[in-house]
Amino acid sequence: MSDETPICSAKGCRTTAVWVLAWNNPKIHTPERRKTWIACEEHREHLAQFLSVRGFLKDVVPLDEWREPEGSEG
């Protein structure tokens, strides 16, 4: 992550993100690949539910603990 303030991925939200939602679309990504959305406290559950319903959600981690897996892209 860069030095810029991370902003929530929820549409229209400008709040600082504190969570990383790691996901993967098995129809187009290899099993080890992780895409990421970042979320504020308010939108974490909504975004996680959106990904879960589609079977995409792999992990939810506090932003300050997130370590990008090797060979993965955000």
PDB file of N, CA, C and O in Angstrom:
ATOM      1  N   MET A   1       0.847  -1.171   0.000  1.00  0.00           N
ATOM      2  CA  MET A   1       0.000   0.000   0.000  1.00  0.00           C
ATOM      3  C   MET A   1       0.897   1.241   0.000  1.00  0.00           C
ATOM      4  O   MET A   1       2.004   1.214   0.538  1.00  0.00           O
ATOM      5  N   SER A   2       0.416   2.313  -0.600  1.00  0.00           N
ATOM      6  CA  SER A   2       1.194   3.543  -0.671  1.00  0.00           C
ATOM      7  C   SER A   2       0.979   4.381   0.582  1.00  0.00           C
ATOM      8  O   SER A   2       0.240   3.994   1.488  1.00  0.00           O
ATOM      9  N   ASP A   3       1.645   5.548   0.618  1.00  0.00           N
ATOM     10  CA  ASP A   3       1.518   6.456   1.753  1.00  0.00           C
ATOM     11  C   ASP A   3       0.216   7.239   1.721  1.00  0.00           C
ATOM     12  O   ASP A   3      -0.114   7.912   2.698  1.00  0.00           O
ATOM     13  N   GLU A   4      -0.534   7.170   0.625  1.00  0.00           N
ATOM     14  CA  GLU A   4      -1.803   7.869   0.523  1.00  0.00           C
ATOM     15  C   GLU A   4      -2.823   7.228   1.457  1.00  0.00           C
ATOM     16  O   GLU A   4      -2.755   6.033   1.744  1.00  0.00           O
ATOM     17  N   THR A   5      -3.770   8.039   1.929  1.00  0.00           N
ATOM     18  CA  THR A   5      -4.819   7.516   2.796  1.00  0.00           C
ATOM     19  C   THR A   5      -5.692   6.559   1.996  1.00  0.00           C
ATOM     20  O   THR A   5      -6.233   6.947   0.960  1.00  0.00           O
ATOM     21  N   PRO A   6      -5.843   5.315   2.449  1.00  0.00           N
ATOM     22  CA  PRO A   6      -6.675   4.348   1.728  1.00  0.00           C
ATOM     23  C   PRO A   6      -8.158   4.707   1.893  1.00  0.00           C
ATOM     24  O   PRO A   6      -8.626   4.937   3.008  1.00  0.00           O
ATOM     25  N   ILE A   7      -8.878   4.752   0.788  1.00  0.00           N
ATOM     26  CA  ILE A   7     -10.290   5.117   0.789  1.00  0.00           C
ATOM     27  C   ILE A   7     -11.150   3.884   0.504  1.00  0.00           C
ATOM     28  O   ILE A   7     -10.818   3.071  -0.358  1.00  0.00           O
ATOM     29  N   CYS A   8     -12.237   3.759   1.225  1.00  0.00           N
ATOM     30  CA  CYS A   8     -13.172   2.640   1.092  1.00  0.00           C
ATOM     31  C   CYS A   8     -13.578   2.418  -0.368  1.00  0.00           C
ATOM     32  O   CYS A   8     -13.773   3.372  -1.122  1.00  0.00           O
ATOM     33  N   SER A   9     -13.700   1.155  -0.750  1.00  0.00           N
ATOM     34  CA  SER A   9     -14.091   0.779  -2.112  1.00  0.00           C
ATOM     35  C   SER A   9     -15.592   0.881  -2.375  1.00  0.00           C
ATOM     36  O   SER A   9     -16.021   0.769  -3.524  1.00  0.00           O
ATOM     37  N   ALA A  10     -16.396   1.090  -1.335  1.00  0.00           N
ATOM     38  CA  ALA A  10     -17.845   1.191  -1.523  1.00  0.00           C
ATOM     39  C   ALA A  10     -18.165   2.421  -2.371  1.00  0.00           C
ATOM     40  O   ALA A  10     -17.581   3.489  -2.184  1.00  0.00           O
ATOM     41  N   LYS A  11     -19.081   2.258  -3.287  1.00  0.00           N
ATOM     42  CA  LYS A  11     -19.449   3.336  -4.214  1.00  0.00           C
ATOM     43  C   LYS A  11     -19.862   4.592  -3.449  1.00  0.00           C
ATOM     44  O   LYS A  11     -20.752   4.556  -2.599  1.00  0.00           O
ATOM     45  N   GLY A  12     -19.201   5.695  -3.767  1.00  0.00           N
ATOM     46  CA  GLY A  12     -19.534   6.982  -3.176  1.00  0.00           C
ATOM     47  C   GLY A  12     -18.958   7.238  -1.789  1.00  0.00           C
ATOM     48  O   GLY A  12     -19.100   8.343  -1.266  1.00  0.00           O
ATOM     49  N   CYS A  13     -18.321   6.261  -1.187  1.00  0.00           N
ATOM     50  CA  CYS A  13     -17.774   6.428   0.162  1.00  0.00           C
ATOM     51  C   CYS A  13     -16.389   7.069   0.061  1.00  0.00           C
ATOM     52  O   CYS A  13     -15.581   6.685  -0.785  1.00  0.00           O
ATOM     53  N   ARG A  14     -16.126   8.026   0.911  1.00  0.00           N
ATOM     54  CA  ARG A  14     -14.823   8.697   0.943  1.00  0.00           C
ATOM     55  C   ARG A  14     -14.142   8.507   2.300  1.00  0.00           C
ATOM     56  O   ARG A  14     -13.193   9.219   2.630  1.00  0.00           O
ATOM     57  N   THR A  15     -14.633   7.539   3.084  1.00  0.00           N
ATOM     58  CA  THR A  15     -14.110   7.280   4.419  1.00  0.00           C
ATOM     59  C   THR A  15     -12.824   6.456   4.344  1.00  0.00           C
ATOM     60  O   THR A  15     -12.642   5.637   3.443  1.00  0.00           O
ATOM     61  N   THR A  16     -11.947   6.691   5.303  1.00  0.00           N
ATOM     62  CA  THR A  16     -10.695   5.930   5.382  1.00  0.00           C
ATOM     63  C   THR A  16     -10.992   4.446   5.565  1.00  0.00           C
ATOM     64  O   THR A  16     -11.801   4.063   6.411  1.00  0.00           O
ATOM     65  N   ALA A  17     -10.338   3.628   4.773  1.00  0.00           N
ATOM     66  CA  ALA A  17     -10.503   2.174   4.851  1.00  0.00           C
ATOM     67  C   ALA A  17      -9.667   1.606   5.993  1.00  0.00           C
ATOM     68  O   ALA A  17      -8.557   2.066   6.260  1.00  0.00           O
ATOM     69  N   VAL A  18     -10.227   0.592   6.663  1.00  0.00           N
ATOM     70  CA  VAL A  18      -9.518  -0.077   7.752  1.00  0.00           C
ATOM     71  C   VAL A  18      -9.516  -1.596   7.585  1.00  0.00           C
ATOM     72  O   VAL A  18      -8.910  -2.299   8.393  1.00  0.00           O
ATOM     73  N   TRP A  19     -10.178  -2.111   6.558  1.00  0.00           N
ATOM     74  CA  TRP A  19     -10.269  -3.554   6.301  1.00  0.00           C
ATOM     75  C   TRP A  19      -9.853  -3.865   4.874  1.00  0.00           C
ATOM     76  O   TRP A  19     -10.043  -3.049   3.972  1.00  0.00           O
ATOM     77  N   VAL A  20      -9.286  -5.048   4.672  1.00  0.00           N
ATOM     78  CA  VAL A  20      -9.004  -5.580   3.337  1.00  0.00           C
ATOM     79  C   VAL A  20      -9.878  -6.808   3.141  1.00  0.00           C
ATOM     80  O   VAL A  20      -9.888  -7.712   3.976  1.00  0.00           O
ATOM     81  N   LEU A  21     -10.611  -6.835   2.036  1.00  0.00           N
ATOM     82  CA  LEU A  21     -11.410  -8.000   1.658  1.00  0.00           C
ATOM     83  C   LEU A  21     -10.708  -8.640   0.468  1.00  0.00           C
ATOM     84  O   LEU A  21     -10.693  -8.082  -0.628  1.00  0.00           O
ATOM     85  N   ALA A  22     -10.134  -9.805   0.691  1.00  0.00           N
ATOM     86  CA  ALA A  22      -9.425 -10.526  -0.370  1.00  0.00           C
ATOM     87  C   ALA A  22     -10.413 -11.463  -1.049  1.00  0.00           C
ATOM     88  O   ALA A  22     -11.152 -12.186  -0.381  1.00  0.00           O
ATOM     89  N   TRP A  23     -10.424 -11.450  -2.384  1.00  0.00           N
ATOM     90  CA  TRP A  23     -11.391 -12.254  -3.106  1.00  0.00           C
ATOM     91  C   TRP A  23     -10.792 -12.800  -4.388  1.00  0.00           C
ATOM     92  O   TRP A  23      -9.701 -12.420  -4.813  1.00  0.00           O
ATOM     93  N   ASN A  24     -11.548 -13.701  -4.982  1.00  0.00           N
ATOM     94  CA  ASN A  24     -11.110 -14.392  -6.184  1.00  0.00           C
ATOM     95  C   ASN A  24     -12.349 -14.864  -6.932  1.00  0.00           C
ATOM     96  O   ASN A  24     -13.230 -15.492  -6.345  1.00  0.00           O
ATOM     97  N   ASN A  25     -12.417 -14.565  -8.222  1.00  0.00           N
ATOM     98  CA  ASN A  25     -13.492 -15.085  -9.060  1.00  0.00           C
ATOM     99  C   ASN A  25     -12.959 -16.354  -9.725  1.00  0.00           C
ATOM    100  O   ASN A  25     -12.155 -16.268 -10.653  1.00  0.00           O
ATOM    101  N   PRO A  26     -13.397 -17.538  -9.262  1.00  0.00           N
ATOM    102  CA  PRO A  26     -12.826 -18.790  -9.772  1.00  0.00           C
ATOM    103  C   PRO A  26     -13.063 -19.023 -11.266  1.00  0.00           C
ATOM    104  O   PRO A  26     -12.393 -19.863 -11.867  1.00  0.00           O
ATOM    105  N   LYS A  27     -13.997 -18.301 -11.868  1.00  0.00           N
ATOM    106  CA  LYS A  27     -14.228 -18.473 -13.306  1.00  0.00           C
ATOM    107  C   LYS A  27     -13.149 -17.797 -14.140  1.00  0.00           C
ATOM    108  O   LYS A  27     -12.929 -18.177 -15.291  1.00  0.00           O
ATOM    109  N   ILE A  28     -12.471 -16.797 -13.574  1.00  0.00           N
ATOM    110  CA  ILE A  28     -11.465 -16.075 -14.367  1.00  0.00           C
ATOM    111  C   ILE A  28     -10.088 -15.964 -13.708  1.00  0.00           C
ATOM    112  O   ILE A  28      -9.128 -15.572 -14.371  1.00  0.00           O
ATOM    113  N   HIS A  29      -9.970 -16.299 -12.421  1.00  0.00           N
ATOM    114  CA  HIS A  29      -8.689 -16.192 -11.722  1.00  0.00           C
ATOM    115  C   HIS A  29      -8.168 -17.563 -11.327  1.00  0.00           C
ATOM    116  O   HIS A  29      -8.941 -18.485 -11.064  1.00  0.00           O
ATOM    117  N   THR A  30      -6.848 -17.685 -11.288  1.00  0.00           N
ATOM    118  CA  THR A  30      -6.247 -18.911 -10.774  1.00  0.00           C
ATOM    119  C   THR A  30      -6.550 -18.995  -9.275  1.00  0.00           C
ATOM    120  O   THR A  30      -6.759 -17.957  -8.648  1.00  0.00           O
ATOM    121  N   PRO A  31      -6.582 -20.184  -8.682  1.00  0.00           N
ATOM    122  CA  PRO A  31      -6.968 -20.337  -7.271  1.00  0.00           C
ATOM    123  C   PRO A  31      -6.151 -19.519  -6.280  1.00  0.00           C
ATOM    124  O   PRO A  31      -6.686 -19.082  -5.261  1.00  0.00           O
ATOM    125  N   GLU A  32      -4.870 -19.302  -6.554  1.00  0.00           N
ATOM    126  CA  GLU A  32      -4.032 -18.570  -5.610  1.00  0.00           C
ATOM    127  C   GLU A  32      -4.123 -17.045  -5.747  1.00  0.00           C
ATOM    128  O   GLU A  32      -3.678 -16.317  -4.860  1.00  0.00           O
ATOM    129  N   ARG A  33      -4.693 -16.566  -6.843  1.00  0.00           N
ATOM    130  CA  ARG A  33      -4.778 -15.118  -7.071  1.00  0.00           C
ATOM    131  C   ARG A  33      -5.746 -14.469  -6.098  1.00  0.00           C
ATOM    132  O   ARG A  33      -6.799 -15.031  -5.796  1.00  0.00           O
ATOM    133  N   ARG A  34      -5.394 -13.285  -5.604  1.00  0.00           N
ATOM    134  CA  ARG A  34      -6.262 -12.524  -4.720  1.00  0.00           C
ATOM    135  C   ARG A  34      -6.405 -11.104  -5.231  1.00  0.00           C
ATOM    136  O   ARG A  34      -5.418 -10.382  -5.371  1.00  0.00           O
ATOM    137  N   LYS A  35      -7.618 -10.715  -5.503  1.00  0.00           N
ATOM    138  CA  LYS A  35      -7.966  -9.333  -5.780  1.00  0.00           C
ATOM    139  C   LYS A  35      -8.351  -8.741  -4.435  1.00  0.00           C
ATOM    140  O   LYS A  35      -8.686  -9.489  -3.517  1.00  0.00           O
ATOM    141  N   THR A  36      -8.313  -7.434  -4.291  1.00  0.00           N
ATOM    142  CA  THR A  36      -8.671  -6.836  -3.017  1.00  0.00           C
ATOM    143  C   THR A  36      -9.586  -5.639  -3.174  1.00  0.00           C
ATOM    144  O   THR A  36      -9.479  -4.860  -4.121  1.00  0.00           O
ATOM    145  N   TRP A  37     -10.480  -5.519  -2.223  1.00  0.00           N
ATOM    146  CA  TRP A  37     -11.251  -4.309  -1.994  1.00  0.00           C
ATOM    147  C   TRP A  37     -10.884  -3.875  -0.592  1.00  0.00           C
ATOM    148  O   TRP A  37     -10.570  -4.708   0.258  1.00  0.00           O
ATOM    149  N   ILE A  38     -10.921  -2.574  -0.345  1.00  0.00           N
ATOM    150  CA  ILE A  38     -10.700  -2.088   1.006  1.00  0.00           C
ATOM    151  C   ILE A  38     -11.981  -1.424   1.489  1.00  0.00           C
ATOM    152  O   ILE A  38     -12.735  -0.849   0.704  1.00  0.00           O
ATOM    153  N   ALA A  39     -12.212  -1.513   2.788  1.00  0.00           N
ATOM    154  CA  ALA A  39     -13.492  -1.057   3.326  1.00  0.00           C
ATOM    155  C   ALA A  39     -13.334  -0.293   4.638  1.00  0.00           C
ATOM    156  O   ALA A  39     -12.436  -0.562   5.436  1.00  0.00           O
ATOM    157  N   CYS A  40     -14.233   0.667   4.832  1.00  0.00           N
ATOM    158  CA  CYS A  40     -14.339   1.333   6.126  1.00  0.00           C
ATOM    159  C   CYS A  40     -15.147   0.417   7.042  1.00  0.00           C
ATOM    160  O   CYS A  40     -15.694  -0.592   6.596  1.00  0.00           O
ATOM    161  N   GLU A  41     -15.218   0.768   8.302  1.00  0.00           N
ATOM    162  CA  GLU A  41     -15.961  -0.053   9.258  1.00  0.00           C
ATOM    163  C   GLU A  41     -17.425  -0.190   8.834  1.00  0.00           C
ATOM    164  O   GLU A  41     -18.001  -1.274   8.929  1.00  0.00           O
ATOM    165  N   GLU A  42     -18.023   0.900   8.369  1.00  0.00           N
ATOM    166  CA  GLU A  42     -19.444   0.897   8.002  1.00  0.00           C
ATOM    167  C   GLU A  42     -19.758  -0.028   6.828  1.00  0.00           C
ATOM    168  O   GLU A  42     -20.813  -0.661   6.818  1.00  0.00           O
ATOM    169  N   HIS A  43     -18.869  -0.122   5.843  1.00  0.00           N
ATOM    170  CA  HIS A  43     -19.155  -0.885   4.620  1.00  0.00           C
ATOM    171  C   HIS A  43     -18.543  -2.282   4.582  1.00  0.00           C
ATOM    172  O   HIS A  43     -18.783  -3.028   3.633  1.00  0.00           O
ATOM    173  N   ARG A  44     -17.760  -2.648   5.589  1.00  0.00           N
ATOM    174  CA  ARG A  44     -17.104  -3.961   5.583  1.00  0.00           C
ATOM    175  C   ARG A  44     -18.108  -5.098   5.400  1.00  0.00           C
ATOM    176  O   ARG A  44     -17.923  -5.949   4.531  1.00  0.00           O
ATOM    177  N   GLU A  45     -19.151  -5.119   6.195  1.00  0.00           N
ATOM    178  CA  GLU A  45     -20.128  -6.209   6.129  1.00  0.00           C
ATOM    179  C   GLU A  45     -20.865  -6.227   4.794  1.00  0.00           C
ATOM    180  O   GLU A  45     -21.084  -7.297   4.226  1.00  0.00           O
ATOM    181  N   HIS A  46     -21.248  -5.069   4.293  1.00  0.00           N
ATOM    182  CA  HIS A  46     -21.963  -4.990   3.011  1.00  0.00           C
ATOM    183  C   HIS A  46     -21.102  -5.537   1.867  1.00  0.00           C
ATOM    184  O   HIS A  46     -21.566  -6.346   1.063  1.00  0.00           O
ATOM    185  N   LEU A  47     -19.853  -5.091   1.804  1.00  0.00           N
ATOM    186  CA  LEU A  47     -18.973  -5.565   0.732  1.00  0.00           C
ATOM    187  C   LEU A  47     -18.654  -7.049   0.881  1.00  0.00           C
ATOM    188  O   LEU A  47     -18.598  -7.777  -0.110  1.00  0.00           O
ATOM    189  N   ALA A  48     -18.445  -7.497   2.115  1.00  0.00           N
ATOM    190  CA  ALA A  48     -18.167  -8.918   2.355  1.00  0.00           C
ATOM    191  C   ALA A  48     -19.362  -9.774   1.944  1.00  0.00           C
ATOM    192  O   ALA A  48     -19.197 -10.840   1.351  1.00  0.00           O
ATOM    193  N   GLN A  49     -20.551  -9.303   2.260  1.00  0.00           N
ATOM    194  CA  GLN A  49     -21.759 -10.057   1.894  1.00  0.00           C
ATOM    195  C   GLN A  49     -21.917 -10.132   0.376  1.00  0.00           C
ATOM    196  O   GLN A  49     -22.277 -11.179  -0.163  1.00  0.00           O
ATOM    197  N   PHE A  50     -21.647  -9.021  -0.311  1.00  0.00           N
ATOM    198  CA  PHE A  50     -21.715  -8.983  -1.777  1.00  0.00           C
ATOM    199  C   PHE A  50     -20.789 -10.043  -2.377  1.00  0.00           C
ATOM    200  O   PHE A  50     -21.188 -10.782  -3.277  1.00  0.00           O
ATOM    201  N   LEU A  51     -19.555 -10.114  -1.878  1.00  0.00           N
ATOM    202  CA  LEU A  51     -18.593 -11.097  -2.385  1.00  0.00           C
ATOM    203  C   LEU A  51     -18.954 -12.517  -1.965  1.00  0.00           C
ATOM    204  O   LEU A  51     -18.795 -13.453  -2.749  1.00  0.00           O
ATOM    205  N   SER A  52     -19.435 -12.685  -0.747  1.00  0.00           N
ATOM    206  CA  SER A  52     -19.789 -14.022  -0.235  1.00  0.00           C
ATOM    207  C   SER A  52     -20.914 -14.666  -1.019  1.00  0.00           C
ATOM    208  O   SER A  52     -20.857 -15.855  -1.334  1.00  0.00           O
ATOM    209  N   VAL A  53     -21.929 -13.894  -1.334  1.00  0.00           N
ATOM    210  CA  VAL A  53     -23.080 -14.416  -2.082  1.00  0.00           C
ATOM    211  C   VAL A  53     -22.632 -15.002  -3.419  1.00  0.00           C
ATOM    212  O   VAL A  53     -23.230 -15.960  -3.908  1.00  0.00           O
ATOM    213  N   ARG A  54     -21.598 -14.437  -4.001  1.00  0.00           N
ATOM    214  CA  ARG A  54     -21.082 -14.902  -5.288  1.00  0.00           C
ATOM    215  C   ARG A  54     -20.020 -15.990  -5.133  1.00  0.00           C
ATOM    216  O   ARG A  54     -19.537 -16.533  -6.127  1.00  0.00           O
ATOM    217  N   GLY A  55     -19.658 -16.308  -3.891  1.00  0.00           N
ATOM    218  CA  GLY A  55     -18.634 -17.317  -3.643  1.00  0.00           C
ATOM    219  C   GLY A  55     -17.227 -16.811  -3.887  1.00  0.00           C
ATOM    220  O   GLY A  55     -16.314 -17.608  -4.103  1.00  0.00           O
ATOM    221  N   PHE A  56     -17.033 -15.490  -3.857  1.00  0.00           N
ATOM    222  CA  PHE A  56     -15.740 -14.894  -4.175  1.00  0.00           C
ATOM    223  C   PHE A  56     -14.887 -14.598  -2.937  1.00  0.00           C
ATOM    224  O   PHE A  56     -13.660 -14.630  -3.033  1.00  0.00           O
ATOM    225  N   LEU A  57     -15.482 -14.316  -1.798  1.00  0.00           N
ATOM    226  CA  LEU A  57     -14.750 -13.861  -0.628  1.00  0.00           C
ATOM    227  C   LEU A  57     -13.830 -14.949  -0.087  1.00  0.00           C
ATOM    228  O   LEU A  57     -14.258 -16.081   0.135  1.00  0.00           O
ATOM    229  N   LYS A  58     -12.569 -14.598   0.121  1.00  0.00           N
ATOM    230  CA  LYS A  58     -11.575 -15.538   0.651  1.00  0.00           C
ATOM    231  C   LYS A  58     -11.127 -15.169   2.055  1.00  0.00           C
ATOM    232  O   LYS A  58     -10.866 -16.054   2.870  1.00  0.00           O
ATOM    233  N   ASP A  59     -11.032 -13.862   2.357  1.00  0.00           N
ATOM    234  CA  ASP A  59     -10.522 -13.458   3.662  1.00  0.00           C
ATOM    235  C   ASP A  59     -10.872 -11.998   3.927  1.00  0.00           C
ATOM    236  O   ASP A  59     -10.994 -11.203   2.995  1.00  0.00           O
ATOM    237  N   VAL A  60     -11.032 -11.649   5.209  1.00  0.00           N
ATOM    238  CA  VAL A  60     -11.214 -10.272   5.653  1.00  0.00           C
ATOM    239  C   VAL A  60     -10.166 -10.038   6.738  1.00  0.00           C
ATOM    240  O   VAL A  60     -10.135 -10.736   7.752  1.00  0.00           O
ATOM    241  N   VAL A  61      -9.312  -9.046   6.508  1.00  0.00           N
ATOM    242  CA  VAL A  61      -8.169  -8.805   7.384  1.00  0.00           C
ATOM    243  C   VAL A  61      -8.079  -7.310   7.690  1.00  0.00           C
ATOM    244  O   VAL A  61      -8.320  -6.489   6.804  1.00  0.00           O
ATOM    245  N   PRO A  62      -7.739  -6.944   8.923  1.00  0.00           N
ATOM    246  CA  PRO A  62      -7.495  -5.522   9.203  1.00  0.00           C
ATOM    247  C   PRO A  62      -6.414  -4.986   8.256  1.00  0.00           C
ATOM    248  O   PRO A  62      -5.415  -5.660   8.006  1.00  0.00           O
ATOM    249  N   LEU A  63      -6.614  -3.802   7.746  1.00  0.00           N
ATOM    250  CA  LEU A  63      -5.695  -3.208   6.770  1.00  0.00           C
ATOM    251  C   LEU A  63      -4.262  -3.173   7.285  1.00  0.00           C
ATOM    252  O   LEU A  63      -3.330  -3.439   6.525  1.00  0.00           O
ATOM    253  N   ASP A  64      -4.070  -2.852   8.548  1.00  0.00           N
ATOM    254  CA  ASP A  64      -2.708  -2.765   9.074  1.00  0.00           C
ATOM    255  C   ASP A  64      -2.030  -4.125   9.245  1.00  0.00           C
ATOM    256  O   ASP A  64      -0.837  -4.183   9.543  1.00  0.00           O
ATOM    257  N   GLU A  65      -2.774  -5.217   9.062  1.00  0.00           N
ATOM    258  CA  GLU A  65      -2.202  -6.572   9.137  1.00  0.00           C
ATOM    259  C   GLU A  65      -2.079  -7.239   7.763  1.00  0.00           C
ATOM    260  O   GLU A  65      -1.505  -8.322   7.654  1.00  0.00           O
ATOM    261  N   TRP A  66      -2.610  -6.607   6.720  1.00  0.00           N
ATOM    262  CA  TRP A  66      -2.632  -7.203   5.387  1.00  0.00           C
ATOM    263  C   TRP A  66      -1.244  -7.300   4.780  1.00  0.00           C
ATOM    264  O   TRP A  66      -0.479  -6.335   4.764  1.00  0.00           O
ATOM    265  N   ARG A  67      -0.948  -8.467   4.292  1.00  0.00           N
ATOM    266  CA  ARG A  67       0.281  -8.718   3.531  1.00  0.00           C
ATOM    267  C   ARG A  67      -0.133  -9.357   2.221  1.00  0.00           C
ATOM    268  O   ARG A  67      -0.730 -10.433   2.201  1.00  0.00           O
ATOM    269  N   GLU A  68       0.191  -8.684   1.127  1.00  0.00           N
ATOM    270  CA  GLU A  68      -0.161  -9.194  -0.205  1.00  0.00           C
ATOM    271  C   GLU A  68       0.572 -10.496  -0.476  1.00  0.00           C
ATOM    272  O   GLU A  68       1.797 -10.551  -0.365  1.00  0.00           O
ATOM    273  N   PRO A  69      -0.172 -11.563  -0.835  1.00  0.00           N
ATOM    274  CA  PRO A  69       0.492 -12.832  -1.167  1.00  0.00           C
ATOM    275  C   PRO A  69       1.428 -12.650  -2.376  1.00  0.00           C
ATOM    276  O   PRO A  69       1.127 -11.878  -3.287  1.00  0.00           O
ATOM    277  N   GLU A  70       2.535 -13.349  -2.377  1.00  0.00           N
ATOM    278  CA  GLU A  70       3.469 -13.267  -3.506  1.00  0.00           C
ATOM    279  C   GLU A  70       2.785 -13.706  -4.784  1.00  0.00           C
ATOM    280  O   GLU A  70       2.068 -14.707  -4.802  1.00  0.00           O
ATOM    281  N   GLY A  71       3.010 -12.947  -5.864  1.00  0.00           N
ATOM    282  CA  GLY A  71       2.441 -13.295  -7.153  1.00  0.00           C
ATOM    283  C   GLY A  71       0.985 -12.910  -7.297  1.00  0.00           C
ATOM    284  O   GLY A  71       0.342 -13.281  -8.280  1.00  0.00           O
ATOM    285  N   SER A  72       0.452 -12.171  -6.333  1.00  0.00           N
ATOM    286  CA  SER A  72      -0.950 -11.765  -6.386  1.00  0.00           C
ATOM    287  C   SER A  72      -1.037 -10.290  -6.726  1.00  0.00           C
ATOM    288  O   SER A  72      -0.103  -9.523  -6.492  1.00  0.00           O
ATOM    289  N   GLU A  73      -2.170  -9.913  -7.279  1.00  0.00           N
ATOM    290  CA  GLU A  73      -2.404  -8.513  -7.628  1.00  0.00           C
ATOM    291  C   GLU A  73      -3.629  -8.009  -6.903  1.00  0.00           C
ATOM    292  O   GLU A  73      -4.574  -8.766  -6.680  1.00  0.00           O
ATOM    293  N   GLY A  74      -3.628  -6.738  -6.531  1.00  0.00           N
ATOM    294  CA  GLY A  74      -4.762  -6.118  -5.853  1.00  0.00           C
ATOM    295  C   GLY A  74      -5.824  -5.651  -6.791  1.00  0.00           C
ATOM    296  O   GLY A  74      -6.839  -5.108  -6.354  1.00  0.00           O
TER     297      GLY A  74
END
